[in-house]
Amino acid sequence: MRKTILALNIGALAALSATTALAQGGKTSTFALEEVIVTAQKRSESSQDVPISIQAFSADGMEKLGATELFDLAKSAPSLSTGGIPGSQAASGLRGIVDNSRNIGIDARMGVYVDGVYQGRSSSANQPLLGLESVEILRGPQGTLFGKNTVSGAINLNTKKASEEFTGELKAGFGNEGYWTGSGYVSGPLGDTVFASIAYSKQERDGLFDNVVLDKEVGDWEQEGARGQLRFLPTDQLEVVVAGDWGKTSSEAPVFTLESRPAYETGKDEELDEVEFWGGALTLNYTTESDYTVSSISAYRESEYYIFGDEDFTPVVDAFQTVFDEDTDQFSQEFRIVSPQHDSYDWVAGIYYFESTVATERFLVFGAPVLPSQALSGTIAIPSEVDVTSYAAYIHGNYRLSEKWELTAGLRFTDEEKELDFNQVNAPSDPAAGGAFLELIGLPPATAAFLASQAPGSLFGAFDLSYEDKFSDSNWSPTVGINYTLNDDVMYYAKYSRGYQSGGFNADFNPYLPGVKFDTEYVDAFEVGIKSTMADGKLRVNADVFVQKFSDYQLFQNVPVGGTNVTVVSNAGEVTSQGAEVETVWLPTDSLQLTFNATYLDATYDKFDNPISAIDPTQPKNFDGNDMSYAPKWKVYAGVQYALPVGDAGELTFNLDYTYQDDMYTSATNVDTVLVPSYDLWNGRVSFTPASYKWELSAWIRNIGDDEYYVGHSLAALTGAERVIWGMPRLYGVEFKYLLGQ
């Protein structure tokens, strides 16, 4: 029975080992279509055999892309959209359903899993690609195969299992702008039935921005991470895996720069954005005599972030500055049973428990000239907490009606409760001076004293308050599909699924009390797709078309409160996201590989009222028909890989890729001041591998044309300043890799 457990591990290595075997052939090396083994249905299968819209990356494929963190894959995975502030406040999603957990009362729409463990907050979604076997991007609502329900999609990061033979690699590299990196991975036996692995990486880069006021370069960036694993095989039927990971990213780049300034120029206080997370998991896999696999996944995780932004765009005064933070701890427990793959059917079922506490101490700093007088300066803080408890059960199965036809069906039930403890606290710098100023401009002494004691928030209707609330909901989420296998190389599939996003709270500054709580949103998703291999195994074409209809869509909406506009989440939206996706790989010769991936997306607001129009007639009454945020119409990736033998010495491999992203907006207003114009980028990499395949030397370059482009564009709160976020300039470097245990 031990062979049954080991088969999962050996199968998961198939993609990487196949690539390695080809390279070891020296000058006889040839390309072949890569078979990526995925676990989307909780069993090891080729991605070509899974009737799900999925894009998979092997470790070797991610390395050739130069990807070091999850969001780096967005350039070659067109359905994955990222935007907003890089780091803790990054927006991410699939098929145009993009958001970020701006406050502690909002859940992420896209789920990220590491070895089946849900990463609870969007601030920790951009995981380091460290010690991984593969990454799977599953598009559309997911729930009947996963512990946590998600409406945008799910991304699985599968780490390498600790191996029974010693293996590993060491990497080092450097580049322009002070860039350097070092990493290592080691895996092997500690005994006959005990195996271990450890991975570590660190990379740094100097600042890219010229601060003309402080007269210095700013924007240093650093990322560090580690993963470790112990794997035990106490019996032929039982596998025990203990895993842990830690990661930290720190950036001193400007959160925004003024649109009026040249690219990579700033003139405000130094800023900071830090994200840190760690966690551990215990996984038990038991294979019964009848080949059922029973699994338990117990996990605990913590994450936190801190971001300081200078929103007055000058170091001269502290007129408007922001500090956002979040501290999360979570526990999850999943029990799952996976049937053997019988001739006519297979299934998976599980129960899931999740609890988390998300807390914040975030605050705003106000002063003149944003305020009428520095005497009214001070801070507004919202020390608050949200507790979440969720229970779920799910089942998913495939029934083969005939040799060619297969029925897929699944059902999930979720019960979730949330509790909010919200506080808003003003801390005026000098209440006496503030009261004197307000009296000076004509307010009665008692009124002036009260408003000064509640400054600076009282000037915006943000008074001190404490508020508690609860939210509970239960939901059934079904999926059903039909699959047709034309032959061993072609499969068609059609699927319907219903997903939901739990309601929550507007736990943010100056809450609009009538709208503190928002309700659950729902999505009905339809897709039809094909997975095919043609031309004697030289051409692969996977494609799908999809329509997703959202009701009670949770969206950020401005409402007039206390003489100012307050941004709240409401269920004011009806949304349609529809389009087509295609991924192709063609091997016209044994030494040439061509890749083309593209997504066409039409993601629009069917209904989105604008309450601000009631007090400002210049505003539109609604945003019906407008494009959704961070949802470009077209995203395209094209890549060329060419292998050139160098006599008996080894092989040179050339990689050139092109990415294009269409215009997109960062707000539902769809005005020019929130437009991110289209851009395209070229990247390249050349590697030399000796015939022994003991090492590899590579040179790489990104943004070959040194193009200047936005990844964010918006208006600052209160000041109305037009601000932008710049994409990366031209970066280049070299990297050396040495393989251990070969």
N, C-alpha and C positions, 0 to 999 in steps of 0.2 A: 504493500500500500504506500510505502514511502515514495515509490516512483510516481504516484499520482500527485503528491505534493510537489515533487521536484519538476514535474512536467510543466507546471505553471511558471516556474522560474526560468527553466530552459527556453520555453516558448517566448517569454518576454524578452530574451536576449537575441532572438532570431534576427531582427532587423539590423542591429549593430554588428553581430558576428558575420552576417553575410557581407556587409560593406567591408569589414576588415579582411575577410578572406580574399576578396577581390583585390584589395590593395596589396596584399602580401605576394601577389603574383608578379610583382615588379613590372617589367615592360609588357607583360601579357595582360595587364589589368584592363577590364572592361566594365562599363556601366550595366546595371540591371535595375528594373523597376523595384524599388524598395518596398518590402512588405513590413508595415508597422503593426506590431501586435498591440491590441488595445483591450481594455477591461471595462468598456462602457456598459456591457450587459453582465458584469461581475463574473465573467469567465474569459480566459485568454482566447482571442479570436483575431483574425486578420481584419483590419479596418474595412476591407473590401467586402467582407461577409456580414457586416453589421448594418441593418436597415434603419440607420439613423443618419441625419445630416451631420457629419463629423469630419473635421480636418485634424490629422494626426502628424506629429513631428517626432522623429527619432532623435537621440542624443547627437548622432553624427550630423543630421540635418540642421539642428539648431546651432551646432558649432560652425558649420559652413556659412550660416547666416550672420555669424558674429553676435548672436543673441546671448545676453548674460542675465536678463531679467524678463519676466513674463510679457510685459508690454512691448518688448522688442519684437515679438512675433507679429504685432499688428501690421507691419509692412508687408508680410507675406501671407497673412490671414485676413483678407479684405473685409470679412464680416465682423472682425473685432475692431471696435472703435475706441480710441482713447483721446482724451483732451483735458482742458482745464489746467489747473496748476499742477505741474509734475510733482509727485511726492504724495504727501498725505491727503491732498484734496483733489487728486486726479479723478476724472470721470471716466468710466469704462462701461462697456456693455457690448451686446451682440445684436445684429440686425437693426441698428438704430435705436434700440431700447437702452439708453445710456443714462446713468446718473452717478452721483456720489453721495455717501452718507454725510451730508453737510452737518447734521446735528444728530444727537444721540437717540432721537426718537424715530429715525428712518432706517429701514433695512436696505441692503444692497440687492439690486435686481439680478445681478450675475453672481453665481456661486463659484468659488474657487476651492478646490479640494486638493489636499496633499495626502496621498495614500488613503483616500476615503475619508479624511478628516476635514470638515468644513472650516474655512477661514472666515470668521464671523463678520468682519467689518471690511468695507471697501478700502480703507486706508492701508490694509495689509494684503491687498489683492495682488500687487505687483511683486510676486515672489521671485527670489533669485533662482536661476536655472542651474542648480548646484546638485551634483550627484544624482542626476535624473536619468531614467531609462527612456521616457517618452512624455509627451504632452498631448492631451486630447481636448479639442475644442468642440463641444456639443452645442449646436445651435437650436434655439427655440425652448419652450417650457420644458423643464425637467422635474420629475418628482417621483415617478413610479420605479425608478432605479437608484434614487439617491436619498440620503437621510434628510436633507433640507430641501424644501421646495424652492425653485427659482423660476422666474418668468422670462428672463432674457436668454438664459442658457447656463451651461456649466462648463468649467475647465478643470480637467483632472491632471495633476502632476504626479507621475508615477516614479518613485525613486528606485534606484538599483538595489536589488536584494543583496545582502552580504553573501559573498560567493564562497564556494567550497575549495577553490584554488586561489592562490595569491595572485592578485592583479592590482593595477593602479596606474596613475599617471600624475605627472608634475607639469605645471605650466608656469611660464613667466613671460611678461611682455612689457613694452613701453611704447609711448607715442608722443605726439605733439601736445601742447598745452599742459605739459607736466604730467601726462597720464602714465600710470604704471599699474600692473596687475600681477598677482601671484595666486596660485591655487594648487590644490592637490587632492587626490582621492586614493585611498588605500582600502583594499578589501581582501579578506582571506579567513582561513580557519584558525580558531583558538583551541580546537580539540576535534574529536571525531564527530561531534554533534553540535558544536557551538561555532558560530561564525560571526564576524564583526566587520563593520566598515565605518569609515569616517571621511568626511569631505570638508574642505575649508577653502574660502576664497576671500580676497580683498582687492579692491581697486580704488584708485584715487585719481582726481584730475584737478588741476588748478582752475581758478576762476576765469570765466570767459568774458566778464563784463568790466567795462571801464567806468568807474565811479568818478565823474569829473568834479564833483563837489568835495568828496573826501580825498581825491587825488591818489587813488589806488585801484588795483585790480581786485574785484570781488567775485564771489560765486564758487568757492572751493566746493568740491563734491567728493563724497566718500561712501563706499558700500562695503559691508563685511557680512559674512554669513558662514554657518557651519551646520552640518547634519551628521548624526551618528546613528548607528543601528547595531543591535545585537540580535542574532537569530538563533534560536534553539530548535533542535529536532529530537525531543526526548523519546519519542516513539516513531514508528513508521507512519503513524496516522496523524500525529499532532505537530504543528508548527507554532512556535511562539516568537513574536517579533516585538522587541522593545526599541522604540525610535524616539529621537529628540532632535530639535532644530532650534536655531537662533539666528536672527538677522537684524541688521541695523543699517539705515541709510540716513545720511546727513548732507544737506545742501545749504549753502549760504548764497545761492543765486537769488537775484531779485524775484519776488513773487510775481510782480508785474513791473513793466517800465512804461513810461509815457509814450503814446503813439507818435508824438511830435519829435521825439528824440531819434537819432540814428540807431541802427541795429546794434545791440550789445552795449548800449550806453545807458547809464543810470545816474541819478543824482540825489539819492535819498539815504536814509539810515541803512546800515547793514541788516539783513534779514536772515532768518534761520527756519529751516523745515527739517524736522527729525522724525523718523519712524523707527520703532523698535518692536520686535515680537519674539516670543519663544514659546515652546510647547513640547509636550511629550505624549506618546501614545503607546498603548499595549494592544497588540492584535493577536488573537488566537484563531487558528484555522485547524479544524478537525475534519478529517475525511473518514466517513463511515465505511463499513464493509461493503455497502451497496453504492458507494461513490457519491454520496451526498456530501457537500462541504458546508459545515456549520462554522460561522465566524462571529467573533465578538471584537468590536473596536471601541476601546475606552480611551478618551483623550481629554487633556486639559491644556488650555492655551491662554496666553495673555498677550495683549498688544497695547501700544500707546503711541501717541504722536503729539508733537508740539510744533506750532507754526506761528512765527511772529511776522506781521506785515506792517509796513509803513505806508498807510493809505493816504497820507497827506503829501507824499512824494518829495519830502525835503527833510534834511536833518536839522534844519534851523529851528523848527518848532515841533512840538508834539501835539499837533492839532487833531489828528485822527489816526490811531494805531490799533491794530487788532492782534489779539493772542487767542488762537484756537487750540484746544487740547482735547484729548480723549484718552481714557484709561479703561480697558476692557479685560474682563476675565470670563472664560466660558468653560463649560464641561459638556461633553457629549458622550452618549452610549448608544451603540447600534448593535443589534443582534440580527444575523442574516443567515438564511439557508439557501443554498444554490443546488438545484437538482443536477444530476448527470444529464448529458445531452442524448436523450433517447432518439430513436429513429423518427418518432412522430411528434415529440414535444420536449420542451425544457422550460424551467421557470425559476424565478428567484422571489423570495419574500423576506420581509424584515420589519422590525419595529425600531423606533428611533426616539431618543430623548435628548433634549437640548436645553440648557439653561445658561443665561449670561447676565452679567451686570455691566452696564456701560455708564461711566461717570465722566463729568467734565467740571472744570473750574475756569472756563474761558471768560475773557473780559475784553472790554473796549476802553481805550483811553481817548478822552476828548479834551480839547483846549481851543483857544482862539487861533486862527480866525474862523474855524468851523463854528465855534460858539461866539456869541456877541461880546463876551469878555472872558479873559483868563481867570477872573474871579470865580467863574462858574465851572472851572475845569474839574476833572476827576475821572473815575472809572465806573463802568457798569459791568458787574459780574453776574454769571448765572450758574452758581454751584448746584448741579442737578444730577439726577440718576434715573436710569430706566432699567428695570428688571424684566427679563423675558423667560418664560417657561413654555416649552413646546413638546407635545407628544405626537407621534405619527406612526402609522402602519401602512405598508405598501406591499403590492404583489404585482409581478410582471411576468408574462409568459409568451411563448411562441408555440403554436400548434400547426403542424404541417398537414395540410388538407390533402396534398398529393405530392408527387415528386417535385413539382414546380411551384405549387401555391402554398403560402404560409400565412397564417393569421397571427397577428400580434395584438395583445391587449394587456392593460394594466389599470390599477386603481390605487389611489392613495387617500388616506384620511388623516387630517391634521387638526389638532386642537391646540390653540395657542393663547397665552395670557401675558399681558404686559402691565406693569405698574410704573407710574411716573411720579417722581418727587421733584418738583420744579421750584427754584428760588431765583429771584432777581434782586440784586443788592446794589444800591448806589453808594459810592464812597467819594463825596465831594472833597476837593483839596483844601478849601477854606470856606466853610459854611457862613462864617461871619462876614467875610468879604463879599461872598455871593449875595447874601441878604442885603447888604448895604448897596450893592450895584442895582439890584432889583427895586429897592426903594427909590433909588436915584432916578430910575426911569418911570416912576409913578405908581408902582404897586403898593397896596396897603402893607404895613409892617408884618402882620400875621401871615398874609399870603406870601410875601417875599421870604420870610423865615422858613415857611414850609417848603416852598419850591427850592430854596437854596439847600435845605437839608436833604433833598431828594435829587440834587444835581449830580451829574449832568443829565441823567435820564429824564427828569421832569420836563426838560425843554422839548423832548420828543414824545411825551406821553408814556415813557417807560419808568413807571414808579416802582418802588419796592413792593414785592409781593411774594407769596408762597402759595403753591397750588399742587394738589395731588389728584390723580385720576387713574382709572383702570380701563383696560381694553381687553376684550376676549372675543374669540371667533373660532369656529370650526368649519372645515371645508372638505368636500369630496372632489378629487381631481382625477378624471379618467383619461385614458389614452387608448386608441384603437387604430390598427393599421393592417394593411394587406400587402404582401410581398410576393413578387413573381420572379422566379429564377429562370431566365431563358436558357442559359447553359452555364458551364463552369466559369465563364468570364463576364457574364452580364446579369445584373439584377435590377429590377424596378421595385420601387416601394411607394406607398401612399400612406399618410398618417394624419390623424386628428388627435389633438391633445388640448386639455384645458388646464390652465395653471392659475395661480393666484399669488398676490403679494399682500401679506398681512397689513392691516392698518397700523396706525401708530400715533405719535404725538409731535407737535411743533415745539420741541424743547429748544427754542432759540431766543435770541434777544427780542424784548418787547413783544411777548406772545399776544396774539389776537385771541383773547379768551373764548369768544364764541366759536373759534375754529381751531382750538388747541388740538382736538382729536380729529383724525381723518380715518376714513373707512378702508376696507379691503378693496383692491383692484383685481380684475379678472381678465384673462386672455383666452380666446378661442383661436387655436393655431392649426392651419392646414398646410401640408406640404406634399409634393410629389417629386421623386428623384430617381436617378439612375446611377449605378456604379458599374463601370465597364473597363475591361482590359481587351485591347484589340491589336491588330497588326503583329501577330505571333509574339505577343508579350512585349511589344515595343512602345505601345501607346496606351495610356490610361486616361479616361475621361470620367469624371464624377460631376454631376450637376443636379440642381434642384430648383424648383420654384416654390414660393411660400406666400401665404397671406396670414397675417396675425391681426386680430381685432381685439382691442382693449376697451373695456368699459370701466367706469369709475377710476379712470387713470389718475394716479397720484402725480401731481405736478406742482412746481413752484409757481405761485401766483401772487401778484402785488395787490394788497388791499389797503384802503385809506384808514389809518388809525391815529388819533391824537395829533393831527396836523402833519403827519408824515406818512410815507408808504411803507408798509410792513410786508416782508416776503414770508409767505406761509405755504405749507403744502396742503392742497385740497384735492377733492375728487371731482374737479370741474371738467376733466378731460375725457374725450372719446378719441381714440387714436387708431390709425391703420398703418401697419408696417408690412410692406409687400415688396417682392423683388425676386431676383434670381442669383444663384451662386454657381460658379464653375471652377473646378481645379483640374488641370491637365499636366501630364508629364509625357514627353515624347523622346525616344532614343533613336534619332535618325541613323546614327552609326554607333559602333561599340564604344567610341571615345567621346561622344557628344550627347549631352542631355539638355533638353529645353523644357522650361516650366512656365506655365501661364495660369494665374489665378485671378479671378475677377468677381466683383459683386456689384449688381445694380440694385439700388435701394430707393424705394418711394415711401418714406416715412413721414406722415403728415398728421396734423391735428384736425380731426373731423369736427371737434367742438372744443372751444377754449374761450370762455367769456373773460372780459377784462373789466373788473369793477372800477378801476381807476378812471374809466371814461365818464363815470357819473359825476366826478368833480373836476375832470380835466377834459373839456370837449375836443382838445387837439388829439386825444388818444383814440385809437380805434376801439369800437365796442367789443370786438372779439378778434381772435387770431385764427379763426376757422380757415383751413386750407394751407396754413403756413407749415414750413418744414420743421421737423423736430430738431432739437439741439444735438449737435455732434453726430449728424446723420448725413454724410455726403452721398450724393446720388451715385457716384462711381468711385470705386477703389480698384486699382489694378496692380498686379505684381507680375513681372516677367523676369526669368532668370536663365542664364546660359552657363553651363559647366562643361569644360573641355579638359580631357586628360591627355598629356603629351609624354610618352616615354623618353627618358634621357639615357639611352643605351642600356647598359646593365646596372647603372648607378641608382636608378629609381624612377620617379615620376613627378612631373609638374602638373598641378591641377589649377586651372584658371576658373574663377567665378566672377561673373558680372551680372548685377541685377538692377532692375528699374522699378520704381514705385510711383504711382500717381494717385493723388487724392483730390477729389472734386471740391468745389466750394461747399462750405457748411457754415451754419450759424451756431452761436453759443447761447442764444436766447430765442424764445418763441416770437419776439417782436419782428425778427427777420429784417432789421434795418442795417444800414451800412456799418454802423458803429459796433455791430456784433458779428460781422462777417469775417470768416477766415477764408481768404482766397485760396484757390486751387494751387497746388504745387506738385512738382515731380523731382525725384532725386535718383542719382546713380551711385551705386556702391560697387566696390571691387575687392577681390581677394585672390592671392596666388600662393600656393603652398608647394613645398618640395618634400617628398617622402622617399627615403632610401628603400632599396629592395628588401632590407631586413625589417622594415616597418617598426624600428625601435624608436624613432623620433620623427618629428615634423617641424619644419620651419615655415612660417607664414608671414606675409605682409598684407596689410589691409588698408582700405581707405573708404570712408563714408562721406556722402555728400561731395562727390568728386568735383562738381561745378562750384562749390562754395556758395550755394544759393542762400539767399536770405528769405525766410518764410515764417509766417505766424503759425502757432499751434493754439493760440487763444487770443480773444479780442472782445472787450466788453467796456462798460462804463462803471466807474467806481461809485460805490454807495455814498450818498450825501454830497460829495464834491462834484460828482458827474464827470470826473476826468476820464478821457479816453485812454485806455490802457491796453497793452498787448503782452503776449508771451512769445518769445522767439524760439524757433526750433534750433537744433544743433548746427553749428557751422561745419566746415570741413575738418574732419578728424582722421588721423592716420597713425599707423604704428606697425610694429612687428611682434610676433609671438612665437615662442619655442615650446614644444610639447615633447616630453620624454615618457615612454611607456614602461611600466614596471611589470615584471612577471611574464614577459613574452618569451 
